[in-house]
Amino acid sequence: MSLRLEGVRRVVRGEVWIDDVTLDLEEGQLYVLLGPTLAGKTSLMRLMAGLDRPDAGRVLVDGTDVTGRSVRERSVAMVYQQFINYPTLTAYENIASPLRLKGMSRSEIDRRVRETARMLHIDHLLERTPGELSGGQQQRLAIARSLVKDARLLLLDEPLVNLDYKLREELRAELRDLFARQRTTVVYATTEPLEALVMGGRVIVMDEGRVRQTGPTVEVYHRPGSLRVAAVFSDPPMNMLKVSVGNGVARSLGGLEIPLGHHLAGLPAAPYTLGIRANHLSIRRHAETDLELDATVELAEISGSETFIHVRRGDLRWVVQEEGVHEHALGQNVRIYLDPTRLYAFGSTGALEIAPPRAGRPGREVR
């Protein structure tokens, strides 16, 4: 089904939770709703589902105004962060419960339950209760109960956030493939840029109750339309530097000078904010064109096979994302290298002026 939100607004206890959002969702498409905690993702999904009614604006399904209709009158299913399963019922009965409410025949219920359980690899667990399942199996069960309804709109509110890393990776890939085989319109909420990229589809970037940018997920990642979108769609947040440009050089207040070449060679004289993602900084030189910066280590965080090095240079605070495990002492002087071909330029209003070309250093960019 197609879904349109038309100027919707939601105010709770005098606070604006959703501010004048207009969106068009096409039938059978996957949409990733990306934003930090308290960005308004859950509030927007509740408006889509009919669990809440907007204080202004309309919700239309296939062109029909359904703003005043409750969730029971809509073909919608929702999966939450927490595992919401009936603890005293078997997995089979949990999945079958929405179908029994519809009054389906026993044979049709059995067919749908077993087919859906097979898709989510829990068909061998149907006689167990939720308490006998692992966390990942319980979330598969909750997703199965939503999918079995054959709803035309499926909403998933950070469904994998409470699972461990390995299970999350496994389920992400399975869900992405599963959604590709369905004709359901899917909205998948997450706070994580990497998860948005893995899921693909189209992204809706939210912040402070507003939709900041929409479009194909990979395209928005490479061309964030504003400083705010760049911050939301980077983890760690994109490193920023306020500069004044003149005579082909960008100069910061702290005295840092960056010669502008490549895609920024023709940047007109004016104030800008330059941005670069942490994975395009390094503690090793990768190319002759890399720029050298001396800095001091404030923190080195080892995360799996990567190290996030927090550095300071005067008033500048940046994060370097380096492959491999690297130990750095607090206060240690380091030389970092900046790939100038990966710099973004944002104008004085915060809007994107120039993005780097898509081609870049192999192995140092999410594609």
C-alpha positions in Angstrom: 0.0 0.0 0.0 1.1 3.6 -0.4 1.2 5.8 2.7 1.2 9.6 2.8 1.8 11.8 5.8 0.7 15.3 5.0 1.9 18.0 7.3 1.5 15.9 10.4 2.3 17.4 13.8 2.2 15.8 17.3 2.3 17.8 20.5 2.6 16.1 23.9 2.3 18.1 27.1 3.1 21.3 25.3 6.2 19.8 23.6 6.4 19.4 19.8 7.3 15.7 19.2 6.6 15.7 15.5 6.9 19.0 13.5 5.2 19.4 10.2 6.3 16.1 8.6 5.3 15.3 5.0 6.3 11.9 3.6 5.3 9.6 0.8 6.0 5.9 1.2 5.5 3.7 -1.9 4.1 0.2 -1.8 6.5 -2.7 -1.4 9.5 -0.5 -0.5 11.9 -0.7 2.5 12.4 2.6 4.4 15.0 3.0 7.1 14.0 5.6 9.7 17.4 6.9 11.0 17.9 9.3 13.9 19.3 9.6 17.4 17.4 8.8 20.5 14.4 11.2 21.0 14.5 12.2 17.3 10.8 11.3 17.0 11.1 7.9 15.3 8.7 6.0 17.5 6.2 8.9 17.6 6.2 9.0 13.8 5.7 5.3 13.6 2.8 5.4 16.0 1.1 8.0 13.8 1.7 5.8 10.8 0.1 2.8 12.6 -2.9 4.7 13.9 -1.9 4.2 17.6 -1.8 8.0 18.0 -3.7 10.7 16.1 -1.8 13.8 14.8 -2.7 17.2 16.3 -2.5 18.6 12.7 -2.2 17.1 9.3 -3.5 14.0 7.6 -2.6 10.3 7.1 -3.6 8.8 3.8 -3.5 5.2 2.7 -3.8 4.6 -1.1 -5.2 8.2 -1.3 -7.9 7.6 1.4 -7.8 9.7 4.6 -7.5 7.3 7.5 -6.4 9.9 10.1 -9.3 9.1 12.5 -9.2 5.4 12.1 -7.7 3.2 14.9 -5.0 0.7 14.4 -7.6 -2.1 14.4 -9.0 -0.7 11.2 -5.7 -0.7 9.4 -3.6 -3.4 7.8 -0.6 -2.7 9.9 1.8 -4.7 12.2 4.5 -3.4 14.5 7.5 -4.9 16.1 9.0 -3.3 19.2 12.5 -3.2 20.8 11.3 -5.4 23.7 10.2 -9.0 23.0 6.4 -8.9 23.2 5.3 -12.5 23.3 2.6 -14.3 25.3 4.6 -16.1 27.9 2.2 -18.9 28.6 1.5 -19.8 25.0 3.8 -22.0 22.8 5.6 -20.4 19.9 3.0 -22.0 17.6 0.1 -20.4 19.5 1.9 -17.0 19.7 2.2 -16.9 15.9 -1.3 -18.2 15.4 -3.0 -15.7 17.8 -3.6 -12.9 15.3 -5.0 -15.3 12.8 -7.4 -16.9 15.3 -8.8 -13.4 16.0 -9.5 -13.1 12.3 -11.5 -16.3 12.4 -9.4 -18.2 9.9 -9.8 -21.9 9.4 -7.6 -24.3 11.3 -5.9 -25.6 8.1 -5.1 -22.1 6.9 -3.8 -21.0 10.3 -1.5 -24.1 10.4 -0.2 -23.4 6.8 0.6 -19.8 7.6 2.2 -20.4 11.0 4.5 -23.1 9.6 5.4 -21.2 6.5 6.3 -18.1 8.5 8.2 -20.0 11.1 10.3 -21.6 8.3 11.1 -18.2 6.9 12.5 -17.1 10.3 14.2 -20.5 11.1 12.1 -21.2 14.1 9.9 -24.0 12.7 11.7 -26.5 15.0 10.8 -24.5 18.1 7.1 -24.2 17.7 6.2 -26.4 20.7 8.4 -24.3 23.1 7.2 -21.4 25.2 9.0 -18.0 24.9 10.8 -18.7 28.2 12.5 -21.6 26.6 13.9 -19.5 23.8 17.0 -17.4 23.5 16.8 -13.7 23.0 17.3 -14.0 19.3 14.7 -16.7 19.0 12.2 -14.6 21.0 12.7 -11.6 18.6 12.3 -13.9 15.6 9.0 -15.1 17.2 7.8 -11.6 17.7 8.6 -10.8 14.0 6.9 -14.0 12.9 3.7 -13.0 14.7 3.7 -9.7 12.9 4.6 -11.1 9.5 1.9 -13.9 9.6 -0.8 -11.2 9.6 0.2 -10.4 6.0 -0.2 -6.7 6.9 0.4 -4.2 4.2 2.5 -2.0 6.4 5.1 -3.4 8.7 6.8 -1.1 11.3 9.9 -2.3 13.2 11.0 0.0 16.0 14.7 -0.8 16.6 13.9 -4.5 16.7 17.5 -5.8 17.2 18.8 -3.2 19.7 18.6 -5.7 22.6 20.4 -8.5 20.9 24.2 -9.2 21.0 26.4 -8.1 18.1 26.6 -11.5 16.3 22.8 -12.1 16.5 22.1 -8.5 15.2 24.4 -9.1 12.2 22.7 -12.4 11.4 19.2 -11.1 11.7 19.9 -7.9 9.7 20.9 -9.9 6.7 18.0 -12.3 7.1 15.4 -9.5 7.5 16.8 -7.6 4.5 16.5 -10.7 2.3 13.0 -11.4 3.7 11.7 -7.9 3.0 13.0 -8.1 -0.5 10.7 -11.1 -1.1 7.6 -9.4 0.4 5.2 -6.9 -1.1 4.8 -5.2 2.3 5.8 -1.6 2.8 8.4 -1.8 5.6 9.6 1.0 7.9 12.7 0.0 10.0 13.8 2.4 12.7 17.4 2.6 13.9 19.9 4.9 15.6 22.8 3.3 13.8 24.2 4.6 10.5 25.9 1.3 9.8 22.6 -0.6 10.3 20.9 1.8 7.9 23.6 1.1 5.3 23.3 -2.7 5.7 19.5 -2.6 5.4 19.7 -0.4 2.2 16.4 0.7 0.6 15.6 4.4 1.2 16.4 6.3 4.3 14.4 8.9 6.2 16.8 11.0 8.4 15.1 12.4 11.4 16.2 14.9 14.1 14.3 16.9 16.7 10.9 15.7 15.4 11.6 16.8 11.8 12.5 14.9 8.6 15.9 16.3 7.5 16.5 14.4 4.3 15.1 11.4 2.4 16.4 9.4 -0.5 18.3 6.2 -1.4 20.2 5.2 1.7 23.7 5.0 0.1 23.1 8.3 -1.8 22.2 10.2 1.3 25.2 8.8 3.1 27.5 10.1 0.4 25.7 13.4 0.0 24.3 14.5 3.4 22.3 17.7 2.6 23.3 19.5 5.8 25.6 19.6 8.7 22.9 18.0 10.9 22.3 15.1 8.5 26.1 14.6 8.2 26.2 14.3 12.0 23.3 11.9 12.2 24.5 9.7 9.4 28.1 9.2 10.7 29.3 7.1 13.6 31.3 8.6 15.1 29.9 12.0 14.1 31.7 13.6 11.2 34.7 15.7 12.2 34.1 19.4 11.6 36.3 22.5 11.1 35.1 26.1 10.7 37.3 27.9 8.1 37.5 30.9 5.9 38.4 30.3 2.3 40.5 32.6 0.2 43.1 32.3 -2.5 42.6 28.5 -2.6 43.3 28.0 1.1 41.0 27.1 4.0 42.2 28.8 7.2 40.8 28.0 10.7 40.7 30.3 13.7 43.3 28.0 15.3 45.8 28.7 12.5 45.4 25.5 10.6 45.7 25.9 6.8 44.4 23.4 4.3 45.3 23.9 0.6 42.2 23.3 -1.5 42.6 21.2 -4.6 40.7 18.4 -6.3 36.9 18.8 -5.9 37.3 21.9 -3.7 39.7 23.8 -6.0 37.1 26.3 -7.2 35.4 27.0 -3.8 34.5 30.7 -3.7 35.9 32.9 -0.9 33.5 32.7 2.1 33.2 31.1 5.5 32.5 27.3 5.5 32.5 24.3 7.7 34.7 21.5 6.3 33.8 17.9 7.3 35.6 14.6 7.1 34.6 11.2 8.4 36.7 9.5 11.0 37.6 6.6 8.6 39.2 9.2 6.2 41.7 10.2 8.9 44.7 8.0 9.7 47.8 7.7 11.8 49.6 6.4 8.7 50.3 8.1 5.4 48.4 6.4 2.6 49.1 8.8 -0.3 51.5 11.6 -1.1 48.6 14.1 -1.2 47.6 13.3 2.5 47.9 16.4 4.7 49.9 16.1 8.0 48.5 17.3 11.3 50.2 17.1 14.7 47.8 16.4 17.6 47.6 15.0 21.1 45.8 11.8 22.1 43.0 12.3 24.6 41.5 8.8 24.4 42.0 5.6 22.4 39.0 3.2 22.3 39.5 -0.3 20.9 36.3 -1.7 19.5 36.7 -5.1 17.9 39.2 -4.9 15.1 39.2 -1.0 15.0 40.6 1.7 17.2 38.9 5.1 17.7 41.6 7.7 18.6 40.3 10.9 20.1 42.8 13.7 19.4 43.2 17.4 20.2 44.9 20.2 18.4 44.3 23.5 20.1 40.5 23.9 20.2 40.1 21.2 17.6 38.7 17.8 18.8 38.6 15.0 16.2 38.2 11.3 16.1 40.4 9.1 13.9 39.0 5.6 13.0 41.9 3.3 12.4 41.8 -0.4 11.3 43.5 -2.7 13.7 44.3 -2.6 17.4 46.5 0.4 18.4 47.6 1.4 21.8 48.1 5.1 22.5 48.9 6.7 25.9 46.9 9.7 27.1 48.8 12.9 26.2 50.9 11.1 23.5 51.8 13.3 20.5 50.7 11.8 17.2 50.8 12.8 13.6 47.5 12.2 11.8 47.0 12.3 8.1 44.0 13.8 6.3 42.8 12.6 2.9 41.8 16.0 1.2 39.8 14.2 -1.5 37.3 13.2 1.1 36.5 16.6 2.5 32.9 18.0 2.5 32.2 21.7 2.4 29.1 23.2 4.1 28.1 26.8 3.7 27.3 29.4 6.4 23.7 28.2 6.6 24.8 24.6 7.2 23.7 23.4 3.7 26.0 21.1 1.7 28.0 23.0 -0.9 30.3 20.4 -2.3 30.6 16.6 -1.6 33.7 14.5 -2.4 33.5 12.3 -5.5 32.3 8.7 -4.8 35.7 7.1 -5.8 38.0 7.1 -2.9 40.7 5.2 -1.1 40.1 1.4 -1.3 39.0 -0.2 1.9 38.4 3.1 3.8 34.8 3.9 2.9 31.4 2.3 3.3 30.0 1.8 -0.2 
